[in-house]
């Protein structure tokens, strides 16, 4: 058995254990299973998702959905707790994967800078969730004068996120939360210099490609779209977007991290007509 086959066998076993859980709410057992899963998925591997047998593909789709669900519950639990503390913005560091978000934001900002995006006026973050750490970290550490619009389909997520940001008057001035399905946002997409697409917006490749097409249609010419993707075993946690999926865009960069940052970054530009 090759090391890749062994890895897939271990991931399949974890999928089976996670599927049997009564709830995916954070608790010792849930946390331990997902920590084990993440640690396996960041191991170096030469797994190519497209070449895997159908039953493994099906397991992967199911696993991505379970991960997305568990991640949403984890974020909601922490953000609800943090929003009730006296100074929520000072307590966002309590989130278990905070360090990972710091690294991801640093990596994304570096990629944007290398591609000429310096202090954009207006940025959209699609799929910001109840714990909008990416927006918060990028806005406070990297883009101190940029205005952020956070889009999420879930009203409750935006409510808690808004509460956290409201504890920092300066940040609140330049950070808005919009409850809307991105497929229903049209002309407004033309306002942004750069749009971020969170990893779990569009849980399947088909859904993601549809969202990319919609965004391309309404975003401004010369505008940038930063899409989070995954490679190798990390693709058991998140959907994958490749160069062949982004037909109308100009691909500026595809970057695959090799440390404990899970998401790859695909930076796209809508060409000027």
C-alpha positions in Angstrom: 0.0 0.0 0.0 1.4 3.4 -1.0 1.6 6.2 1.5 -1.2 8.0 -0.4 -3.4 4.9 -0.2 -2.7 4.6 3.5 -3.6 8.3 3.9 -6.9 7.9 2.1 -7.7 4.8 4.1 -7.1 6.8 7.4 -9.2 9.7 6.1 -12.0 7.3 5.1 -12.0 5.8 8.6 -12.2 9.2 10.1 -15.1 10.1 7.8 -16.9 7.0 9.0 -16.4 8.0 12.7 -17.5 11.6 12.0 -20.6 10.5 10.0 -21.8 8.5 13.1 -21.7 11.5 15.4 -25.1 12.6 16.7 -24.0 16.3 16.6 -21.1 18.2 15.1 -21.2 20.9 17.9 -17.8 21.5 19.5 -17.1 18.9 22.2 -14.1 16.8 23.2 -14.9 14.0 20.7 -15.8 16.3 17.8 -12.7 18.4 18.3 -10.4 15.5 18.6 -11.7 13.8 15.4 -11.5 17.0 13.3 -8.0 17.9 14.7 -6.9 14.4 13.7 -8.4 14.9 10.2 -6.7 18.3 9.7 -3.3 16.9 10.8 -3.6 14.0 8.3 -4.7 16.3 5.5 -1.8 18.7 5.8 0.7 15.9 5.4 2.7 16.1 2.1 1.0 13.9 -0.5 0.8 13.5 -4.3 -2.9 12.8 -4.2 -4.8 14.0 -7.3 -8.5 14.3 -6.5 -9.6 13.9 -10.1 -8.0 10.4 -10.5 -9.6 8.9 -7.3 -12.2 6.2 -7.6 -15.9 7.3 -7.5 -16.5 6.0 -3.9 -13.6 8.1 -2.6 -14.9 11.1 -4.5 -18.3 10.6 -2.9 -16.7 10.2 0.5 -14.8 13.4 -0.1 -17.9 15.4 -1.0 -19.6 14.1 2.1 -16.6 15.0 4.2 -16.4 18.6 2.9 -20.0 19.1 3.9 -19.4 17.7 7.4 -16.3 19.9 7.8 -18.3 23.0 6.6 -21.0 22.2 9.0 -18.7 21.6 11.9 -16.7 24.7 11.1 -19.8 26.9 11.1 -20.9 25.5 14.5 -17.4 26.0 16.0 -17.3 29.6 14.7 -20.8 30.4 16.0 -20.0 29.0 19.4 -16.8 31.0 19.8 -18.2 34.2 18.3 -21.3 34.1 20.5 -19.1 33.6 23.5 -16.6 36.4 22.4 -19.4 38.8 21.6 -20.6 38.7 25.2 -17.1 39.6 26.7 -16.4 43.2 27.7 -14.0 43.9 24.7 -14.8 41.3 22.0 -12.2 42.6 19.5 -9.4 41.9 22.0 -10.7 38.4 22.5 -10.8 37.2 18.9 -7.4 35.6 19.6 -9.2 33.0 21.7 -10.4 31.3 18.5 -8.6 27.9 18.2 -7.3 28.5 14.7 -6.5 32.2 15.1 -2.8 31.6 14.4 -3.7 29.9 11.1 -5.8 33.0 10.0 -2.9 35.3 10.8 -0.6 33.2 8.5 -3.3 33.0 5.8 -3.9 36.8 5.9 -0.2 37.5 5.7 0.1 35.1 2.7 -2.9 36.6 0.9 -1.7 40.2 1.5 1.7 39.4 0.2 0.2 37.9 -3.0 -2.1 40.9 -3.5 0.9 43.3 -3.0 3.0 41.4 -5.5 0.2 41.8 -8.0 -0.1 45.6 -7.5 -3.0 45.7 -5.1 -1.9 48.2 -2.5 -4.4 49.9 -0.2 -7.5 49.1 -2.3 -10.4 51.5 -1.5 -13.1 48.9 -1.3 -13.0 45.2 -0.8 -15.8 42.5 -0.5 -15.4 39.4 1.5 -17.9 36.7 0.5 -18.8 34.1 3.1 -17.5 36.0 6.1 -19.4 33.9 8.7 -20.0 34.5 12.4 -16.3 34.9 13.1 -15.0 37.2 10.3 -11.4 36.7 11.2 -10.0 37.1 7.7 -11.6 40.5 7.2 -10.7 41.6 10.8 -7.0 40.6 10.4 -6.6 41.9 6.9 -8.3 45.2 7.8 -6.3 45.8 11.0 -2.9 44.3 10.1 -2.6 44.8 6.4 -5.2 47.2 4.8 -5.7 49.9 7.5 -7.7 52.3 5.3 -9.7 49.9 3.1 -13.5 49.7 3.4 -14.8 46.1 3.8 -18.2 44.7 2.9 -18.8 41.3 4.4 -21.4 39.2 2.6 -23.0 36.2 4.3 -26.2 34.3 3.6 -26.8 33.7 7.3 -28.5 36.6 9.2 -27.5 35.1 12.6 -23.8 34.9 11.5 -23.8 38.6 10.5 -25.5 39.6 13.8 -22.8 38.0 16.0 -20.0 39.2 13.7 -21.4 42.8 13.8 -21.4 42.7 17.6 -17.7 41.7 17.7 -16.6 44.5 15.3 -18.9 47.1 17.0 -16.5 47.0 20.0 -13.8 48.8 17.9 -15.2 52.1 16.7 -12.6 52.8 14.1 -13.0 49.4 12.5 -16.7 49.5 12.7 -16.6 52.7 10.5 -15.1 50.8 7.6 -16.7 47.3 8.0 -20.2 46.5 6.9 -22.2 43.3 7.1 -24.6 42.3 4.3 -27.0 39.4 4.6 -27.5 38.2 1.0 -26.8 35.3 -1.3 -23.9 36.4 -3.5 -25.8 35.0 -6.6 -28.3 37.7 -5.9 -25.8 40.6 -5.7 -25.3 42.2 -9.1 -24.4 45.8 -9.8 -23.0 46.2 -6.3 -20.1 43.8 -7.2 -18.8 46.5 -9.6 -17.8 48.7 -6.6 -14.9 46.5 -5.4 -11.2 46.6 -6.3 -10.8 43.1 -4.9 -13.3 40.4 -3.9 -12.4 37.5 -1.6 -14.2 34.2 -1.9 -14.1 32.1 1.2 -13.3 28.4 0.9 -16.7 27.2 1.8 -18.7 29.4 -0.5 -19.9 26.9 -3.1 -19.4 23.6 -1.4 -19.0 21.7 -4.7 -16.9 22.5 -7.7 -20.0 23.0 -9.8 -21.5 25.5 -7.3 -18.2 27.3 -7.1 -17.8 27.6 -10.9 -21.3 29.1 -11.0 -20.4 31.7 -8.4 -17.2 32.5 -10.3 -19.2 33.1 -13.5 -21.7 35.3 -11.7 -18.9 37.3 -10.0 -17.0 37.7 -13.3 -20.2 39.1 -15.0 -20.8 41.9 -12.5 -17.4 42.7 -11.1 -15.4 45.6 -12.6 -12.9 45.3 -15.4 -9.4 45.1 -14.0 -10.9 44.0 -10.6 -9.3 41.1 -8.7 -10.9 38.0 -7.3 -9.1 36.0 -4.7 -10.4 32.5 -4.4 -9.4 30.0 -1.7 -8.8 26.5 -2.9 -7.0 23.3 -1.8 -4.4 20.8 -3.1 -3.5 17.2 -2.4 -5.0 15.7 0.8 -6.2 19.2 1.8 -8.8 18.8 -0.9 -10.6 16.4 1.5 -11.4 19.5 3.6 -12.2 22.1 1.0 -13.4 22.3 -2.7 -10.7 22.7 -5.4 -10.6 25.4 -8.1 -8.1 24.9 -10.9 -7.0 27.0 -13.9 -9.3 25.1 -16.2 -12.3 26.2 -14.1 -11.8 29.9 -14.5 -12.2 30.4 -18.3 -12.9 34.1 -18.6 -10.4 35.3 -16.0 -6.7 36.1 -16.3 -4.9 33.8 -13.8 -2.3 35.9 -11.9 -1.1 33.5 -9.3 -1.9 30.0 -7.9 -0.1 29.5 -4.6 -0.1 26.2 -2.6 1.2 26.5 1.0 3.3 23.6 2.4 3.0 24.6 6.1 -0.1 24.3 8.4 -2.1 26.8 6.3 -4.7 24.7 4.6 -6.0 26.9 1.8 -4.3 27.5 -1.5 -4.8 30.9 -3.1 -5.9 31.5 -6.6 -5.7 35.2 -7.7 -7.7 36.1 -10.8 -8.3 39.3 -12.7 -11.2 40.3 -14.9 -9.5 41.5 -18.1 -10.3 44.9 -19.5 -12.5 44.5 -22.6 
